Amino acid sequence: MLDRLSALPATVGAVFAAAVSAGALLAASPALAQPAATSLAAVAAKIQPHRAIYAMSLGSARNGSKVSDVRGRMMFEWADACDGWTTEQRFQLRFVYSEGEDMAMNTNYTTWEAKNGLRYRFNVRKLVNGEVDEEVRGEANLGEGGGGSAQFTKPDPQEMELPAGTMFPTAHTLAILDHAERKEPFFTRTIFDGSDAEGPTEVSTVVGKPGAPKDSAKDPLLKVGKAWPVRMAFFPVQSDSAQPEYEMSLHLLENGIAESMQIDYGDFTVNAVLEKIEALPKSGC
């Protein structure tokens, strides 16, 4: 499960993470209609491209957990590339285990996604204790209203079918914001992010009631009109388990910035707290 940290929210691209109960998440309906292009365009117009630095640490560890501590940093960048959105996530994390051993994990995860949500490129490189542990690279395409396919060049050349209704990460983030604005709190989507060669993931999302960003926020990028608590549960598409592989919670602003996040792996949680935020230019195209 630890390698799933390399997937952090491109799914909420910049959005990682939010909070609540798996029971509510599983009540989400996959049959909800796809958001209208006009409403998604309105949501996209509010997005603030940005670079954010998060401090990551162990939130809690249940009895019997093999993980006793987690420390590190994550850099997340969401940029407007004119014809698409680019994201980059860099992790530098150290895991300490109850047996006394530790593991250093460095991950670089970059993506490009067309603004119409139909084309996607991904590149992941993960080092464990200074040695290359995994590399994943490829691209994916979706048809209008239908499924599609992903072509991997690493770790091994292969082609994978993507089921109808699949979304890429940034499109999913925009859909979360769109559902939040329209006060439709529950929905489920199949997401392909290319973070590993296992294929797409079923993501059930619940959006809480909106509130204002924290009054203590000093940066003007954090002083926007609305913010929502969001929780997502991640299920392997081929699994029949009622329990998610992991869950993510975040406090998401309407401009796409995540103020805070938490990843719940069942026996331990990892917190990400925003330390620094920097605006990137909006597209002039």
C-alpha positions as a Markdown table, in Angstrom:
| # | Residue | x | y | z |
|---|---|---|---|---|
| 1 | Met | 0.0 | 0.0 | 0.0 |
| 2 | Leu | 2.9 | 2.4 | 0.6 |
| 3 | Asp | 3.4 | 2.8 | -3.1 |
| 4 | Arg | 0.0 | 4.4 | -3.3 |
| 5 | Leu | 1.5 | 7.5 | -1.9 |
| 6 | Ser | 3.0 | 8.1 | -5.3 |
| 7 | Ala | -0.5 | 8.5 | -6.6 |
| 8 | Leu | -1.6 | 11.3 | -4.4 |
| 9 | Pro | -4.2 | 13.2 | -5.8 |
| 10 | Ala | -3.4 | 13.8 | -9.1 |
| 11 | Thr | -6.7 | 12.4 | -8.4 |
| 12 | Val | -7.5 | 15.5 | -6.8 |
| 13 | Gly | -4.8 | 16.6 | -8.8 |
| 14 | Ala | -4.1 | 19.1 | -6.4 |
| 15 | Val | -6.7 | 17.8 | -4.5 |
| 16 | Phe | -6.0 | 15.2 | -2.4 |
| 17 | Ala | -7.7 | 13.9 | 0.4 |
| 18 | Ala | -10.8 | 14.6 | 2.5 |
| 19 | Ala | -12.7 | 12.9 | 5.2 |
| 20 | Val | -15.6 | 10.8 | 6.3 |
| 21 | Ser | -17.2 | 7.3 | 6.6 |
| 22 | Ala | -16.7 | 4.4 | 4.3 |
| 23 | Gly | -20.4 | 3.5 | 4.7 |
| 24 | Ala | -21.5 | 6.8 | 3.2 |
| 25 | Leu | -19.0 | 6.5 | 0.5 |
| 26 | Leu | -20.3 | 3.1 | -0.6 |
| 27 | Ala | -23.8 | 4.6 | -0.9 |
| 28 | Ala | -22.5 | 6.7 | -3.8 |
| 29 | Ser | -24.3 | 5.9 | -7.1 |
| 30 | Pro | -22.3 | 5.3 | -10.3 |
| 31 | Ala | -25.3 | 6.0 | -12.4 |
| 32 | Leu | -25.2 | 9.7 | -11.9 |
| 33 | Ala | -25.0 | 11.6 | -15.2 |
| 34 | Gln | -21.6 | 13.0 | -16.3 |
| 35 | Pro | -21.2 | 16.7 | -15.5 |
| 36 | Ala | -22.2 | 19.0 | -18.4 |
| 37 | Ala | -19.3 | 20.5 | -20.3 |
| 38 | Thr | -20.6 | 24.1 | -19.6 |
| 39 | Ser | -20.6 | 23.5 | -15.8 |
| 40 | Leu | -17.1 | 21.9 | -16.0 |
| 41 | Ala | -15.8 | 24.9 | -18.0 |
| 42 | Ala | -17.1 | 27.2 | -15.3 |
| 43 | Val | -15.3 | 25.2 | -12.6 |
| 44 | Ala | -12.1 | 25.1 | -14.7 |
| 45 | Ala | -12.2 | 28.9 | -15.0 |
| 46 | Lys | -11.8 | 29.2 | -11.2 |
| 47 | Ile | -8.8 | 26.9 | -11.0 |
| 48 | Gln | -5.6 | 28.6 | -9.8 |
| 49 | Pro | -2.5 | 26.9 | -11.1 |
| 50 | His | -0.1 | 26.6 | -8.2 |
| 51 | Arg | 2.9 | 25.0 | -6.6 |
| 52 | Ala | 2.4 | 23.7 | -3.0 |
| 53 | Ile | 4.7 | 22.2 | -0.4 |
| 54 | Tyr | 3.2 | 19.9 | 2.3 |
| 55 | Ala | 4.8 | 18.6 | 5.4 |
| 56 | Met | 3.9 | 14.9 | 5.8 |
| 57 | Ser | 3.8 | 13.0 | 9.0 |
| 58 | Leu | 2.2 | 10.0 | 10.7 |
| 59 | Gly | -1.3 | 10.8 | 11.9 |
| 60 | Ser | -2.1 | 7.7 | 13.9 |
| 61 | Ala | -1.1 | 4.0 | 14.0 |
| 62 | Arg | -3.5 | 1.3 | 15.3 |
| 63 | Asn | -2.5 | -1.5 | 17.5 |
| 64 | Gly | -0.5 | -4.0 | 15.4 |
| 65 | Ser | 0.5 | -1.6 | 12.8 |
| 66 | Lys | 4.0 | -2.2 | 11.4 |
| 67 | Val | 4.5 | 1.5 | 10.8 |
| 68 | Ser | 5.6 | 3.5 | 13.8 |
| 69 | Asp | 6.5 | 6.8 | 12.1 |
| 70 | Val | 6.3 | 8.7 | 8.8 |
| 71 | Arg | 8.1 | 12.0 | 8.0 |
| 72 | Gly | 8.8 | 13.9 | 4.9 |
| 73 | Arg | 7.7 | 16.5 | 2.3 |
| 74 | Met | 5.6 | 16.5 | -0.8 |
| 75 | Met | 5.7 | 19.1 | -3.6 |
| 76 | Phe | 2.6 | 19.3 | -5.8 |
| 77 | Glu | 2.4 | 21.5 | -8.9 |
| 78 | Trp | -0.7 | 22.0 | -11.0 |
| 79 | Ala | 0.1 | 24.0 | -14.1 |
| 80 | Asp | -1.9 | 25.3 | -17.1 |
| 81 | Ala | -0.2 | 24.1 | -20.3 |
| 82 | Cys | -2.5 | 25.8 | -22.7 |
| 83 | Asp | -3.8 | 22.7 | -24.4 |
| 84 | Gly | -3.9 | 20.7 | -21.2 |
| 85 | Trp | -3.1 | 20.5 | -17.5 |
| 86 | Thr | 0.2 | 19.3 | -16.2 |
| 87 | Thr | 0.8 | 18.0 | -12.7 |
| 88 | Glu | 4.0 | 17.0 | -10.9 |
| 89 | Gln | 4.2 | 15.4 | -7.4 |
| 90 | Arg | 7.5 | 14.8 | -5.6 |
| 91 | Phe | 7.7 | 12.9 | -2.4 |
| 92 | Gln | 10.5 | 12.5 | 0.0 |
| 93 | Leu | 9.4 | 10.2 | 2.8 |
| 94 | Arg | 10.9 | 8.1 | 5.5 |
| 95 | Phe | 9.0 | 5.2 | 7.0 |
| 96 | Val | 10.0 | 3.8 | 10.4 |
| 97 | Tyr | 8.8 | 0.3 | 11.3 |
| 98 | Ser | 8.0 | -1.1 | 14.7 |
| 99 | Glu | 10.8 | -3.6 | 14.3 |
| 100 | Gly | 13.2 | -0.7 | 14.2 |
| 101 | Glu | 14.0 | -0.7 | 10.5 |
| 102 | Asp | 13.3 | 2.3 | 8.2 |
| 103 | Met | 12.8 | 3.0 | 4.5 |
| 104 | Ala | 13.4 | 6.1 | 2.5 |
| 105 | Met | 11.1 | 6.6 | -0.5 |
| 106 | Asn | 11.6 | 9.2 | -3.2 |
| 107 | Thr | 8.9 | 9.4 | -5.9 |
| 108 | Asn | 8.5 | 11.7 | -8.9 |
| 109 | Tyr | 5.1 | 11.5 | -10.7 |
| 110 | Thr | 4.4 | 13.8 | -13.7 |
| 111 | Thr | 1.3 | 13.9 | -15.9 |
| 112 | Trp | -0.2 | 15.8 | -18.8 |
| 113 | Glu | -4.0 | 15.7 | -19.4 |
| 114 | Ala | -5.9 | 17.3 | -22.3 |
| 115 | Lys | -8.4 | 19.8 | -21.2 |
| 116 | Asn | -11.2 | 17.9 | -23.0 |
| 117 | Gly | -10.3 | 14.9 | -20.7 |
| 118 | Leu | -9.7 | 12.5 | -23.5 |
| 119 | Arg | -5.8 | 12.2 | -23.7 |
| 120 | Tyr | -3.4 | 11.5 | -20.9 |
| 121 | Arg | 0.4 | 10.9 | -20.4 |
| 122 | Phe | 2.1 | 9.7 | -17.3 |
| 123 | Asn | 5.6 | 9.1 | -15.9 |
| 124 | Val | 6.4 | 7.7 | -12.5 |
| 125 | Arg | 9.9 | 7.0 | -11.0 |
| 126 | Lys | 10.2 | 5.6 | -7.5 |
| 127 | Leu | 13.4 | 5.1 | -5.5 |
| 128 | Val | 13.6 | 3.1 | -2.3 |
| 129 | Asn | 16.7 | 3.6 | -0.1 |
| 130 | Gly | 18.4 | 5.2 | -3.1 |
| 131 | Glu | 17.7 | 2.3 | -5.5 |
| 132 | Val | 15.2 | 2.4 | -8.4 |
| 133 | Asp | 12.2 | 0.4 | -7.3 |
| 134 | Glu | 9.7 | 1.1 | -10.0 |
| 135 | Glu | 9.2 | 3.1 | -13.2 |
| 136 | Val | 5.9 | 3.5 | -15.0 |
| 137 | Arg | 5.4 | 5.4 | -18.2 |
| 138 | Gly | 2.8 | 5.5 | -20.9 |
| 139 | Glu | -0.2 | 7.3 | -22.3 |
| 140 | Ala | -4.0 | 6.7 | -22.5 |
| 141 | Asn | -6.9 | 7.8 | -24.7 |
| 142 | Leu | -10.6 | 7.9 | -24.2 |
| 143 | Gly | -13.4 | 8.0 | -26.9 |
| 144 | Glu | -16.3 | 10.4 | -26.8 |
| 145 | Gly | -18.7 | 9.0 | -24.3 |
| 146 | Gly | -17.1 | 5.5 | -24.4 |
| 147 | Gly | -14.1 | 3.6 | -23.1 |
| 148 | Gly | -10.6 | 3.7 | -24.2 |
| 149 | Ser | -7.1 | 2.2 | -23.8 |
| 150 | Ala | -3.8 | 2.8 | -22.0 |
| 151 | Gln | -0.5 | 1.9 | -23.6 |
| 152 | Phe | 2.4 | 1.3 | -21.2 |
| 153 | Thr | 6.1 | 1.5 | -22.3 |
| 154 | Lys | 7.4 | 0.8 | -18.7 |
| 155 | Pro | 7.7 | -1.4 | -16.7 |
| 156 | Asp | 6.8 | -3.6 | -19.7 |
| 157 | Pro | 5.1 | -2.8 | -23.0 |
| 158 | Gln | 1.4 | -3.6 | -22.7 |
| 159 | Glu | -2.0 | -2.3 | -23.7 |
| 160 | Met | -4.9 | -2.1 | -21.3 |
| 161 | Glu | -8.6 | -1.5 | -22.0 |
| 162 | Leu | -10.3 | 1.2 | -20.0 |
| 163 | Pro | -14.0 | 0.7 | -19.3 |
| 164 | Ala | -16.7 | 3.2 | -20.4 |
| 165 | Gly | -17.0 | 6.1 | -18.1 |
| 166 | Thr | -13.3 | 6.2 | -17.1 |
| 167 | Met | -11.9 | 9.6 | -16.2 |
| 168 | Phe | -8.4 | 10.9 | -15.8 |
| 169 | Pro | -7.3 | 12.6 | -12.6 |
| 170 | Thr | -7.7 | 16.3 | -13.4 |
| 171 | Ala | -11.1 | 15.7 | -15.0 |
| 172 | His | -12.1 | 13.9 | -11.8 |
| 173 | Thr | -10.9 | 16.8 | -9.7 |
| 174 | Leu | -13.0 | 19.2 | -11.7 |
| 175 | Ala | -15.9 | 16.8 | -11.4 |
| 176 | Ile | -15.6 | 16.9 | -7.6 |
| 177 | Leu | -15.7 | 20.7 | -7.6 |
| 178 | Asp | -18.6 | 20.6 | -10.0 |
| 179 | His | -20.6 | 18.2 | -7.8 |
| 180 | Ala | -19.7 | 20.4 | -4.8 |
| 181 | Glu | -21.1 | 23.5 | -6.5 |
| 182 | Arg | -24.2 | 21.7 | -7.6 |
| 183 | Lys | -24.8 | 20.2 | -4.1 |
| 184 | Glu | -24.6 | 16.7 | -5.3 |
| 185 | Pro | -22.6 | 15.1 | -2.6 |
| 186 | Phe | -22.2 | 11.4 | -3.7 |
| 187 | Phe | -20.8 | 10.0 | -6.8 |
| 188 | Thr | -18.6 | 7.1 | -8.0 |
| 189 | Arg | -16.2 | 7.1 | -11.0 |
| 190 | Thr | -13.6 | 4.8 | -12.5 |
| 191 | Ile | -10.3 | 6.6 | -12.5 |
| 192 | Phe | -7.1 | 5.8 | -14.4 |
| 193 | Asp | -4.0 | 7.7 | -13.1 |
| 194 | Gly | -1.1 | 5.6 | -14.4 |
| 195 | Ser | 0.5 | 5.5 | -11.0 |
| 196 | Asp | 1.2 | 1.8 | -11.4 |
| 197 | Ala | 0.5 | -0.9 | -14.0 |
| 198 | Glu | -2.5 | -2.3 | -12.1 |
| 199 | Gly | -5.0 | -0.4 | -14.2 |
| 200 | Pro | -8.0 | 1.8 | -13.2 |
| 201 | Thr | -9.5 | 2.3 | -9.7 |
| 202 | Glu | -13.1 | 2.7 | -8.6 |
| 203 | Val | -13.3 | 5.9 | -6.6 |
| 204 | Ser | -16.3 | 6.7 | -4.4 |
| 205 | Thr | -16.5 | 10.3 | -3.3 |
| 206 | Val | -18.6 | 12.2 | -0.8 |
| 207 | Val | -18.5 | 16.0 | -0.5 |
| 208 | Gly | -19.5 | 17.7 | 2.7 |
| 209 | Lys | -21.3 | 21.0 | 3.3 |
| 210 | Pro | -19.3 | 24.1 | 2.2 |
| 211 | Gly | -17.7 | 26.5 | 4.5 |
| 212 | Ala | -15.4 | 29.4 | 4.4 |
| 213 | Pro | -11.6 | 28.8 | 4.3 |
| 214 | Lys | -9.7 | 29.3 | 7.6 |
| 215 | Asp | -9.8 | 32.8 | 8.9 |
| 216 | Ser | -6.2 | 32.5 | 9.9 |
| 217 | Ala | -5.1 | 32.0 | 6.3 |
| 218 | Lys | -2.4 | 34.5 | 5.5 |
| 219 | Asp | -1.9 | 33.9 | 1.8 |
| 220 | Pro | -4.5 | 35.5 | -0.5 |
| 221 | Leu | -4.6 | 32.2 | -2.6 |
| 222 | Leu | -6.3 | 30.6 | 0.4 |
| 223 | Lys | -8.8 | 33.3 | 1.0 |
| 224 | Val | -11.5 | 32.3 | -1.6 |
| 225 | Gly | -15.2 | 32.0 | -1.2 |
| 226 | Lys | -15.8 | 28.3 | -0.6 |
| 227 | Ala | -14.1 | 25.2 | 0.8 |
| 228 | Trp | -15.5 | 21.7 | 1.1 |
| 229 | Pro | -14.5 | 18.6 | 3.1 |
| 230 | Val | -14.1 | 15.7 | 0.7 |
| 231 | Arg | -13.5 | 12.0 | 1.3 |
| 232 | Met | -12.7 | 9.4 | -1.3 |
| 233 | Ala | -12.5 | 5.6 | -1.0 |
| 234 | Phe | -10.4 | 3.7 | -3.5 |
| 235 | Phe | -11.3 | 0.2 | -4.7 |
| 236 | Pro | -9.4 | -2.0 | -7.2 |
| 237 | Val | -11.8 | -2.5 | -10.2 |
| 238 | Gln | -11.4 | -6.2 | -10.1 |
| 239 | Ser | -12.0 | -6.6 | -6.4 |
| 240 | Asp | -15.3 | -7.6 | -4.7 |
| 241 | Ser | -14.2 | -6.4 | -1.3 |
| 242 | Ala | -16.5 | -4.1 | 0.6 |
| 243 | Gln | -13.5 | -2.4 | 2.2 |
| 244 | Pro | -11.5 | 0.2 | 0.3 |
| 245 | Glu | -7.8 | -0.3 | -0.4 |
| 246 | Tyr | -7.3 | 3.1 | 1.2 |
| 247 | Glu | -9.2 | 6.4 | 1.7 |
| 248 | Met | -8.2 | 10.0 | 1.3 |
| 249 | Ser | -9.6 | 13.1 | 2.9 |
| 250 | Leu | -9.0 | 16.8 | 2.2 |
| 251 | His | -10.2 | 20.3 | 2.7 |
| 252 | Leu | -10.6 | 21.5 | -0.9 |
| 253 | Leu | -10.9 | 25.2 | -1.9 |
| 254 | Glu | -13.0 | 26.2 | -5.0 |
| 255 | Asn | -9.8 | 27.2 | -6.8 |
| 256 | Gly | -8.4 | 23.7 | -6.6 |
| 257 | Ile | -6.0 | 24.1 | -3.7 |
| 258 | Ala | -6.0 | 21.6 | -0.9 |
| 259 | Glu | -5.5 | 23.2 | 2.5 |
| 260 | Ser | -4.8 | 19.8 | 4.2 |
| 261 | Met | -5.1 | 16.1 | 3.5 |
| 262 | Gln | -5.1 | 12.7 | 5.2 |
| 263 | Ile | -4.5 | 9.3 | 3.7 |
| 264 | Asp | -6.0 | 6.3 | 5.7 |
| 265 | Tyr | -4.4 | 2.9 | 5.0 |
| 266 | Gly | -6.5 | 1.1 | 7.6 |
| 267 | Asp | -3.8 | 0.4 | 10.2 |
| 268 | Phe | -2.2 | 3.9 | 10.0 |
| 269 | Thr | -2.9 | 7.4 | 8.6 |
| 270 | Val | -0.6 | 10.0 | 7.0 |
| 271 | Asn | -1.3 | 13.7 | 7.3 |
| 272 | Ala | -0.2 | 16.4 | 4.8 |
| 273 | Val | -0.3 | 20.0 | 6.0 |
| 274 | Leu | 0.2 | 22.9 | 3.7 |
| 275 | Glu | 3.4 | 24.8 | 4.4 |
| 276 | Lys | 3.9 | 27.0 | 1.4 |
| 277 | Ile | 1.8 | 28.0 | -1.6 |
| 278 | Glu | 2.9 | 29.8 | -4.8 |
| 279 | Ala | 0.7 | 31.0 | -7.7 |
| 280 | Leu | 1.6 | 29.9 | -11.2 |
| 281 | Pro | 0.5 | 31.7 | -14.3 |
| 282 | Lys | -2.9 | 31.1 | -15.9 |
| 283 | Ser | -3.0 | 30.2 | -19.5 |
| 284 | Gly | -2.9 | 33.1 | -22.0 |
| 285 | Cys | -4.1 | 31.0 | -24.8 |
